[in-house]
Amino acid sequence: MTSVAKPLWTPSEERVKSAIVTGFMNWLEHQGKASVSDFASLHQWSVDNIADFWSAAWDYFEISGHKGEHVFTRNDADIKSSKWFSDAKINFAENLLRYRGDQEAVVFWGEKGRQRSLTRDELYNEVSRLSQALKAQGVKPGDRVAGLMPNMPEAIVAMLATTAIGAVWSSASPDFGVQGILDRFGQIEPKVLIAPDSYEYNLKTHDVLGKVREVANQISSIEKVVVLSWSGASLNLDDVKKAVDIRDFIDPYDAKEIEYIHQGFDHPLYIMFSSGTTGAPKCIVHRVGGALMKQIVEHKFHGDLKEGDRLFYFTTCGWMMWNWFAAGLSCGATLICYDGSPFAGSPTILFDLAEQEKVTHFGTSPKYLDTLKKAGENPIETYKLPHLRAIFSTGSPLLPEGFDFVYSHVKQDVQLASIAGGTDILGCFMLGNPIGPVYRGEIQTPALGCAVSAFDDTGKPVSNDRGELVCTEPFPSMPLCFWGDDDGSRYHKAYFARFENIWTHGDFLEVTENGGLIIHGRSDATLNPGGVRIGTAEIYRQVETLDEIREAIVVGQNWDEDVRVVLCVILQDGVGDLSDELIKKIKTRIRTGCTPRHVPAKIVAVNDIPRTRSGKITELAVRDIINGREVANKEALANPEALDLYYNIPSLQED
């Protein structure tokens, strides 16, 4: 159990007083709904009274649409079938486009700096024109529109235009290979595909039309391919089946008031995809109401995102954080989009963006922060960030050293909110608390309305150790279903097979004495030397403190009727070979910082580590290779060629 320590950051009295969640707590008191004095008591009330909490959130946010009388009915036999707001009628895009005027709504940066922006009225008008064009193309409620898009304003416009007319949006990043695109979009049979002719990454232009041509030829459901020009130049689409320049597609339509299609709470909104590293990606269907309610709660109550704030998150359209980021429009925030390498031209271009755009909420990953740290960057000395109130971090656990780096080298007076959840819930199970302290290495709070707990192997809550991350009560952003999973068996197996009627998320969780939370890595990539379960994050925490190591991946190898720990490391430039002395240093650091059971039996040097397209390392793929199994879906990886490094490593065949 982590001991009580001095916080790294505590919000000022003024910040607590002005926070959105403070206003909500005062409103609950005034309405006679609840008497809560702090975030912890609000969370407890929200899980003890889940119907009252989500109903109050709807009212407090003044959700556009018809709420209806029914709020929640719990299905005790099958909590994923519990019903939320069953007579509500809403539209997702309407709630994101509720703010009008000449303030900036979306700003776009590429690797060479700021490119362009759209005001709220300009965004609304572009959505109006594209939604009319999609309707004229025959897109109806429930039809799928797929976007193979960079993170640019046109992606936001396309998503909003799709959801405005009741259709279902699904997106992927244009750096996906053809098979990866087919594995995703081929399952959901989109009627329209929207894509660019190219995109830029690492100061190079990459063609997309070749992929689009192949995809359009192989997915028979596609009736129209809408192509936008990355550079703005004219397009030659003669050899792309059913293709049209987006400018010609929307040209017949003038902007007018959008005719929103209002739908039930459970109407499909998004189809998201699992990483697909162990087989064909699961197609996760999310409902309109669940996504809207969950993401507004997270942005407003946990992130304190207010009208006029400026939100940045480094993401691609192939990661759920893009959908999460886009929902910032519902709060009246300006979205700062960036597409390209975070190190293009300058290792600190994202801080150029943050300073120039007066970013209030900056979203990144532990890997980005660690890369800056190991490169010796010190943004606090070179950038003025007076507007920055919150830094969000997700994608993997943010280690204590990452917290140290932010407060020593980025900004001292800032809420550092490590957040954790996933594509599965289109949101977070734990995230920030703008009116509470930040402790080193800890996520601040479980998510409001989510009954988060840690279970041992017998299904009992763990009070003084780590356990399986579970959620014991229903919540609105549970997936509606998996596409094509007619009997629900894949859905059940994914989340409910381990503990009856309890959502099991697949992470190791520890609750600290401070009331904070620590994720100790994926439980489905657990190491089991001698039958003792070990989370990989504990080993990473120690290894990443070593200056000689740039990055690492740790897996279990079946050996001599047991499992031994194998650590593969990428050495920093100039370190040379993986010497016996460095191996000893690594083992000593792990033994001292963890336990003797954590010490790898084998440590080997590699030149690359396979990762998903959202940047996460793929322990399962490496584990399969060194155990003699084929990786099921290499197309899901951003760098599948890295897998070749792990076949037949001589030292892994020795005692």
N, C-alpha and C positions, 0 to 999 in steps of 0.2 A: 504494500500500500504506500502510495506517495505521501510524504509528510507535508504538513502545512508549511507554506513558505511565504515570503514576502512577495506581493504581486509585482509584476513588471510595469503594470499600468493600471491606474484607477481613474475613472471618469470624474470630471469636475462636477460640482453641485449644479452649475448652470447647464451642463450637458445632460445630466440626469433629469433635471426639471423640464428641459425642452424636448426630450426624446418622445418619439411617437408612442412607444410602449407605455411610458409614464402617463401620457394622456389617455391611453386605453384603460389603464388600471383605475384612473380617476373617474372615467366614464362608467366603468362597471360599478363602482361604488355609488355614483350618483343615480344610476339606473336601478339600483337595488339588486343587481345580478350577482355580485361577489364583492368580498372585502379582502384584497390582497395587498401586501405591503412591499413586496420586492419580486424580482424575476423568478426566484425559486418557488415562492408561494403561488405565483401566477401559473407557472408550469404545473405544479401539483393540482391546482384547480382545473387546469385545462385537460388533464388526463383523467381526473376523477369525474369530470362533467364534460365529456367530449362533445355531446350534442349542443350543450349551452355555449361552449367555447366557439365552435365553428359557426353557430348561428349568430353569436355576438360579433364575430369577426366580419361576417357578411354585412351586418347592419353598420358597424363602425366604418368599414371601408366604403359604404354606400355603393355596393356592386351594382352596375348597370344591368337591368333585366328584372325579371319577376321571380321573387324568392319562393313564393308559395307557402303553404301552411306546414308541410311535412319537412322535418329537418333530418332525422336519423332513426333508423330501425336496425338494431343489432341482430344479426343472424348467429345465434349461439352455436349452431351446428357447423357453420362455415363462415367465418368472419369476413372472408374476402367477398362474400355475396351480400354483406350488409348494405343497406340502401341509404344514400345521402340525397337530400333535397329532391325527392322524386317527382315533385310537380313544379320544379323551377324551370324557367326558360331564360337562357342567356346566350350571349355571343362573345367569344374570346376577343376577337379583334376590336369590338366595340369598347371593351374595357381597357384595351391598350391605347386606343385612339381618342380617349375622352378629353384629353388636353389639346386645345387648339390655340392658334396664334402664331406670331413670328419668332418665337423663341426656338433655338435649335433643338431638334429632336434626335437627329442622328448625325454624327461626325465620322468621317472616314479617313484613316491614315493607312498609307502603304509604307513600304520600306524606305521610301525617299521623303517621308513626311506627310503632312496634311494634304489630302486630295480634294475633298469637297464636303459639303454638308447639306442637310435638308431641314427646313423649319418644320414645325408641327403641321402647319397648313400644307406645306409642300408634300410632306409624307402622306397626309390624308388624301391629297389629290392624286398622288401616284398610286396609292392603294385603290382608290375609286376607279381609276382607269383600267388597272390590271384586273380587278375583280370583274368589271364589265366584260373585258376580253375573254376571261376564263369562262364566264357564263355563256357567252356567245359561242365558245368552243364546245359547249355541251357539258361542262363540268357541273355536277350536281352535288347536293349534300351527300356525304359518305364516299364520294369518289376520291381517289388519291392523286395528289400532285407531288412530284418528287423534285427536289432541288439538289443539283450537284454544284454547290456554290461556295465561293470564297466568303469570308466574313466581311461583307460589304453592305451598304445600304439596300442594294437590290435584293439581297437575301431577306432582309427584314420586310421589305415591301411585298415580296412574293409570299412569305409566310402569312402576313396579315391579309393579303388579298384572297388567299386560299381559305383561311379560316373565317373571313367575313361572310363568305357564301356557303359556309357549312361543310366545305370539303376538308380532307385530312391531309396535313402536311408531313412530309418526311424528307430528311436531308442527309447528305453525306458530303465529305470534303472532296474537292476535285483532284487531290493527290492520290485517291484510291485507284488501284488497278482495275482493269475491266472486270475481272472475275469477282473482285470484292464488291463492285457496284452491282453486278448481276446477282450475287448472293443476297444482297439486301433488297434492291428495288424489284428484282425478278420475282420475289415472293409476294409482294404486295400489289403488283399489277397496276402501276400508275397510269392515268389517262394522259397526263401532261408531264413532260420533263423540262425543267428550266436549268440552263447551264451557261457558263461563259465560253468564249472561244479559247481563252488561255487564262493563266494567272502568273503571278510573280512570287518567287521564293528564293531567298539567298542571292538577290540581285540578278536572277536569271528568269527569263520568260519560259513558261512550260505550256505546251500545247494541250488542249482539252478536247478539241473537235474530233481527233482521232478516236478517243474513247467514246465520245457521244455518238459517233457514227456506228460503232460496234454495238453499243447498248441499244440504240434505236432499232437496229436490225434484229436483235435477239429478244427484245421484250415486245411481244405482239400487241399488248394492251395500249402501248403509247400511240396516241392519235396525233399529237403535236409536240414538236421539240422547239422550245422558245430559247433563242440564243442571244446573249448580250455580249457586246464587244468590250473586252477589258480596257483597251486603249482608247475606245471611242471611234476607231476607224471603221470604214464600211466592211461588211462581211461577205464572203463568198461561201454560200451554203448549198451550192448545187449538188454536192455529193453526200449531203446529210439528209437522210430520209425524213420527210414531213417537217422540215425545219423552217423557221421564220425568225427574222431579226425582231427582237423585242420592241424595237421602235416602230416597226411596221405592224406588229401585233396589237399595240395599244393606240396607234395613231387615229383610228376611226372614232375614238371615244373621248369626249370631253369630261373633265372632272365634274362630279355632281355629288349630292348627298348619297352616301353609301346605303344600299338596301341590305342591311344586316339580316341574316337568317338566324332567328332565335331557336335554340335547341335545348333538349333536356340536359340535365347535369351530366348524364352518362354518355352523351354523344361522343364518338371518337374525335379527338383533336389532333394528336400526334401519333405517328408510329416511329418508335425509337428502336435502336438495334443494340443487342449485346455485342461484346467485342468479337465474338466468333472465333476465339483462339482454340476452342475445343470442338469445333464443328460449325455447321451453318449458323449464322447469327440468329438469335431469337428475335422475333418481331414483337416488340412490347407496345401494346395499344394503351394510350393514356386518354382519359376523359377530359372534356372541356372544363367542367366545374372543378374537378380535383386539381388539375394543373393550375388553374387560375387562383383558387383559394390558397393552395399550398405555397405558391411562389410569392403572392402578395404578402402573406404572413411572414415569410422569410425575409423579403426585402424590407418591409416596413418595421416589423417588431424586432427582428434580429439584427438587421443591417442599418436601421434608422435612415432609410433612403427616402428623402423628402422631395417635394416638387422643387425643381430648380437645381437639384444635385446633378453631378456628372459622374456616370458609372462607366468604368472600364473593366473588361475581363479579357485576358489573353486566352482565346479559344478558337476552335474551328467549328464549322457547321456540322461536323461529324461527331461532336461531343455534346452531351446533354447540357453542359454549362452554357452553350450558345442559347438554348431555349430558356434557360434560367436567366441569363443576361438580358435577353429580349424582353422579358416580363418587367424589366425596370421601367419601361414606358408606362405601365399601369400606375406608377407612383408619380408621374410627371417629371421623371429624370431624363437627362440627355444621355444617349448611348454613344460611347466613344469606341468605334470599331477599329480594329487593327488586323490587317492580313499580311502575313509574311513571316520571316524568321525574326525572333525576338533579339537576335544579335546581328542583324544585317547592317552593314556599314559602321555601326557602333554597338558595343556591348550594352550600352545603356539607352538605346533609342526609346524604350518604353518609359523611361524617366523623362526623356525629352517630351514625350507625349503627355505624361502626367503633369509636368510643369506648365507647358504651353496651353493645355486644355483645362487647366485648373480642376483636375480630377479630384473628386471628393471620396470616391470609393474605388480602390485599385485591386484588381483580382489577378492572381498569378498562381504559381505552383511551387512546392518545395524544391523541385529540381532547378527551377530558374533562380531562386534565392541562393541555393547551394552553389550554382555555377558562378554567380556574382561573387559570392564569398571566396571561393577558391581562386578566382581571378584577381582578388585583391581590390575589387571595386568598393567605393565608399560614397554612395550617392548623397549622404547627409552633408558632405562637404561641398558638393558642386551643384546641388539642386535646391531651389526654394520651393517648398511644398506646403504653403500655409493653409491651403484649402483641404488638404488630404486628412480625412477623419478616420477612415477605416481601410485596412489591408485585408483582403480575403485570400486564403490559400487552400487549395484542394488538389486532388489527383493522387496523393499518397499522404501518409502521416507526416505532419510537420514536426521535425525533431526539435528537442530543446535548443540545439545550436542554431536552428533556423530562427527561433524566437530571439536569441541573443543577437544575431546578425541584424534583424529588423530594427531592434531598439538601439543598437550601437551604431549602425551604418546607414539606416534609411530615415527613420524619424522616431523621436522619443515619445511625443504626445500623439499617439495614434492607437486606435483599437485594432489589435491584431486578432482576426477571427479565423482560426483554422476551422474548416467546415468539412463535413463528411456525410455522404449519402450515396446517391448513384442514379444511373439511368433507370433503374428498376422503379424508383419512386418519384422521379423527375424533381428531386429536391434533396433535402438533408434530414438525417436523423439527429444531427448535433451540429451546432454552429455558434454564432456570436451572441453576446449579450451586451448591448451598448450602454447599459447602466450598471454593469458589474465589472469587477477586476479581471485582468488577464494574468494567469499564472504560467510560468515557464513550462513549455511542453504540453499544455493542457488545452483542450477544446472547452469553451466556456460553459456551454449548457446543452442539455437535450432540447430538441425542437418542441416548440409549443404544440399541443395537441397530439403528440406522439409519446406513447407509454413505453419508453426505451428502458431496457434492462439488460443485464448480463446473466446468462444461464450457465450452470455447469452441465456435465454430460447427462445428468439425470433429469434435467429440466427444472432445476430449482435455482432461484436467484442467488447470485454470488455476492457476498458482502465485503470480502477482504482479498479478492483476487480477480484475475481476469477471467472472462467467460465469453460465450457466444453472444454476439449482439442480436437481440430480439426486440420485437415490438409486440406487446401483449394485447393491444386493443386496435380496432380498425382505424384507418385514417383515410381522408378523401382521395389522396393521390396514389393509393394502391392501384396497380394496373387494372384496366378494365378486363383485359384478356391478353393472350398471345395470339397473333394473327395465324389462322390456320390450325389452332389447337382446339378443335371442335369439342372434345370431351373434357377439356381443362386439365388433362393429366400433366402436361409439361409445366403449366403454371403451378400446379400443386407441388410437383417434384422440385421446382426451383426454389420455393420459399416455405413450404409447409410440410415437407416430408419428414423433417427431423423431429420437430415438436408439434404435437397435434394442435391444430388451430392456432398456432403461434408463428408469426412471421419471423423467419431466421434469415439474417442478411448475409452471412458468410464472412464476418469480420470478428476479430478478437477485440473485446472491449474491457477496459478497466475504469471504474468510477473512483475518483480520488477523494481524499478527505476534504478537499476544498469544494467538493461538489462538481468538479470538472470531470472531463472524460479524456481517455487516451485510447487511440486505436493502435493495436499491436500487430497489424498486418492482416492479410486474408487468412481465414481459417481453412479455406479449401486448398491453400498452399502450405499447410502446416508441416513442420518438420517433426518427426517422431523418433529421434534416436533413443534406443532403449525403452521405447513406449512412452516417453515423456513428450507432451505436446509443447512445441516451441514456436512462437510467432516470429516470422522473418524480420519484422520491423525492429526487434530488439538487437539483432545482429547489425542491421544497417546503421542503427544509431551509433554504434561503436566504430564501425569501419569508416563512416563518413566524417569522423573527426580527424582522421589521419590525412595529413597533407599530401602524402605520396599517392593516395587513391583518388582517382577522378570519379569513379562510379563502380558499383558492384551489384551482383545478383547472387542470391543464395538459394539452393534447392536441396532436396533430399534424394540420395541415390540408394536404391536397394542393394544391400551388400551383406553377404555372409549371414543371411536370415535376419537381418536387422536393417535399419536405415542409418546411413551416415550423412553428415552435413558436408556439402560441397560449396565452396565460395569461389566465384569467378570475379576477378577484378580487372578494371581498366586502370592502368597506371598513368599518372600525370606525365606530361611531356618533360623529358630531361631526367626522369627517375632511372631509366635504364631497365635492366632485367629485374624480375621478381626473385630477389636473392633470398638465401636461407635466413639472413639477418632480418629482412623485411617480413618474411613469413612468420618468424618468431615474434616480431613486434606486433603484427596483426593478431596473432593468437593470444598474446599477453593482454592486449587491449580488450579483446572480447572476453577472456577469462576474468579479467578484473572488473569489467563493466557489467558483465552478465553472470554466467556460471560456467563451470567446466563443461557442462553438457552442451553449451552453445558453441564451443570451440570447434571449428571445422576440422574434419578429418583430412580434407584435401583443400588446398588453395592453389588456384591456377590463374594465369594471366591470359586475358583475351583482348581483342582489339575493338569489339563492339558487343552491344547487348540488344537483343530483340525487344521491340516495344510495339504496343498498339498504336493506332493512328491518333489517339488522344494523348500519347506520350507516356503511357504507363508501361513499366517493364513487365515482361511476360514470363513469370517464373514457371508456369505450367508447361509452356512450350519447351523451355530448357530442361525441365524435369523429365518430360517425355523422351527427349532425345537421349539424355545420358542414361536412361533406363531402357533404351532400345526400342522405344515406341515412336511411330510416325506422328508428326504434328498434323492434326486433322485439317486445319484451315490456314494455310500460310498466307492466303490473300488478305487475312485480317490484320496482318502486320505491316507496319510502316516500312520496315527494313528486313524483309524475309531472308535476304542474303546473309544476315548475321547468324542465322541458324547453322550455316555450314561450319562455323567455327567450333561448334560443340560436338560434332560427330567425331568419334574415335580420338578423343584427347588421350594420349598414351597414359598419362599418370592416373587417369580415372579407371584404368583397367588393372591397377596395382593395389596391393594392400598398403 
